């Protein structure tokens, strides 16, 4: 078999190739997946977004095409997040309509820049919903999810729990206008419960806090596996430093459900009104 590989390699290159080299050539991946950071379409992509994200992947995919490789270049619009609900509320339309409009605009921008995706879609697609549910069901079946209660911002007038970005008020550090994630004036991270004179951005009513339950992914279940898997990998120094700091502190449960109307409804009894 090695002799046959050597003969083929020699015929192609015009010189004899060692058995070890022939094995390396034959081990080359048959299929290659290319992707990039998903554009967050609540704001239109500008030249900096394109140069720092989709363009490098596009250049690499064009090289693969010229080299005759079997590859696909997949990407899509990041269509979920609280900012869409806020913007849709301000415009008096549904988040679904807003996302559809932005998604088509972003597709048009990439087309004008001749970005050659093999497949470009939205995170709110039917295919992504099916995949999300499949992953959720697997985690739930294998007991990697847990229910945790916490006190979250709540609007009595709108009868709804509020994400951090739905809460505004005075910064506890500088007194400037802030939201429940970060103060735009002083730049410090701010917890919603620490905001002074907080109110709901939707109706300007005072914010209260109520207990709610959510499902959390038990990341600690995977810490040993991540430690083993990541050792010896050639990552960037920044990625290595960030990862090591998280692992040293110990991975904590991560919330995966939300009290919102935009997203994928949780496929679990008792959580039908929450979204993934």
N, C-alpha and C positions, 0 to 999 in steps of 0.2 A: 504493500500500500504506500509506504514511504517513497519507494522508487517511482511509483506512478505520479505522486505529488511533485517529486523533484523534476520529473520529466515535463510535467505541465508548467511548473514554475520556470524551468529552463527555456521552454518553448516560448513563453510569454516575454521573458526578460532578456533572453539571449545568453544567460549565464547560469551555472549550476548553483542551486540553493540548498543549504544544509537541511537535514531532517528537522532540526529545531526551528529553523526559519520557516520551513514549510508548514509546521504545526501552527506557528504564530499567524501566518497568513490565513490558514483555514479557520482560525478561531475568531476572525474578524466578524463583528455582529452583522447578521443578515438584514435586520431592520433597525432603523434609527428614528427615534422620536425627538423632534425639536419643538420647544415651546418657549414662552417668555412670560414676564409678569403680566397679569391680566389688567387691562386698562380699566380704571375706576371711572365710569362714564358719567358721574354726576357733574363733571366738568369736562369740556372738550379737550382732547389731547393737543398739546402744542409741540413745537419742534424738539424741545428738550425731552419731552416724554418719549417721542419716537426714537430719537438718537440713543437715549439711555435704556430703552426697553426692546421694542419690537424690531428695530433696524438691525442690531447685531445678529439676532436670530434669523432674520431674513437673509442677511449676507451669508451666514453659514449654510442655510438651506439651499441657496443658489449654488454655493460651492459643491454641496452634495449632489445636486442635480447635474452639474457639469461633470462630476466624477462618476456619474452613472450609479449612484447609491440608491438603495431602496429606503425611502424616508417619507415622513409626513411632518408638516409644520402646523401644529394645532395651537389655537389661542381663542380667547373669547372675552366678552364684556363682563366685568364684575358688576352684576346687576342687583345685588342685595346690600342692604345697609340702611341705617336710620336716616341718612341724609336724603334718600329718595322719598321717604314718607313725609319729611318736613317740606321738601320742595313741592311735592305733589299737593300737600295740604295748602300751601301758599298759592298754588295755581288753580286750585279747585278741581283737580282731576285725580284719577286713580294712580297709584304707584305703577301699576302694570302699563298703563298708557304712557306715562312719563318715561319709563325704562325703554319701551318699544321705540319711542321717538328718538331718544338719545342713542340707542343701539344702532338705528339706521343711519343717524348722522355720523357716528364714529366709523361705521363701515364705509361710508362715502369718503371720509377723510383718508382712510387707509388705501382705498382704491385709487384716489388721486395721487397718492405718494407711491403707488405701484408696489405695495407690500404684498408679497405673493404667498398668502396663507393657503395651505391645503384645505383647511377647514377652520372657519371662524364662526362662533355662535355666542350664546349668552348663558350665564350661570343659571338663568331662570328657565332654561330649556327643559323639555320633557325628558330628554336623555339624561341630563344632569340630575333631575329629580329622581329618576329611577335608580341611578347610581348612588345618590345620597341615601335613599331609603334602604338599599341593599347593605351599605356600610353600617347604617344605624341599626338595622336588624341584627347584623352579625355582632356588633358591640353589645347590644342589649342581651342577646342570647347567651353570650359568653361572660355576662355580668361585669362588664367594664364600664357600666354607667351607674351612677348613684344619684339619689334625690337629696338636695340640700335646700333648706329654707333660709331666706335672708330678707332683710327689709329694703325695699326699693322705693324710689320716688313714685308718687301716685297723684293724679289729678282728680279731685272729687267732681269737678264739673263735667269733664269728658269721660269720667268713669273708666280710666285706663291707667296702667302702669307706664312710666315714662323711662325711655332710655336716657343716658347721661346728656346727650346732645339736646334733649327736649327740656332741660332744666337750665334756667339762667338766673343770674342774681349778682350780688357783689362778692368779689374775691376776698377770702378771709385773710389774704396776705397783703394785697395792695389796695383793695377797695374798688378796683376797676370792674368793668363788666366781664363776667366769666360764664362759661358753661360747665357742665358737670364732668368734664374730662381734663380741661386745661384752660388757664387764664390767657387770653390773647394779649393782655397788657404786660404782665410780668413773666409769662411763659411757664409758670410753675404748674405742675399737675395738681388738679383739685378734685376731691371727692364730692359727689352731689350733696351728701348730708352735711358738708362743711360750708356750703354756700350760704351767705347771708341774704335774707329777704328773697329767697328763691321763689320762682314762679314758672308756670308752664308756658313754653314758647308758643303753644297752639292757641291758648285762650287767655293768657296772662293771669290766670287764677293762682293763688298761693299753692305751693307744693306741700303735700304731707308724705308720710312714709308708712307703708303697709307691708305685712309679711306675705311673701309669695314663695312658691316652690319651683325649682328648675332641675333639669337633668344636667349632670356634670360628667365629663369624660375623666375617668380615673387614670391620669397620665402616669401616676406612680406605679401602676401595674406594668409599665413598659420601660422603666428606668434601667433595669439590668440589661435588657435587650438593646436599648439605645446605646448604653455604654460600650457594649461588646461590638455592636455594628459600626459605630462611629470611629473606633480606634483604628489608626493607621490610614484613615481616609485623607486624601489631599484636598482639604478645604482651604478657603482664604483665611488669613490670620484673624480677621474680624469675626467670621463665622465660627471659627474654633474657639475664640475667646468668649463669645456670647454663649455658645453651647456649654462649654465647661462651667461657666458661672451658674447657669441654670441647673446643671446636673449636681454641682456641689451643694447648692441650696436645697436640692431635693425637689423633684417635680410635684406640682400641686394640681388638684382637680381643676378642670377647665370647663366653664359653662358652655353648653352647646344649644340651649333653647332660649327663647326670648318671648316676652309679653308684647307682641307686635302683631300687626295684621299683614305684614309683607314678608314673604318667604315661602318655605314649604311647611305645611301643617305637620306637626309631630304625629307619626303613625303609632301612637301608644295610648291606651285607655287612660283617661284622666288628664291628658295633655293636648286634647284636640284643639283648644283655643290658643295654643302656643305654636311658635314657628321655629324651624331649624335654620 
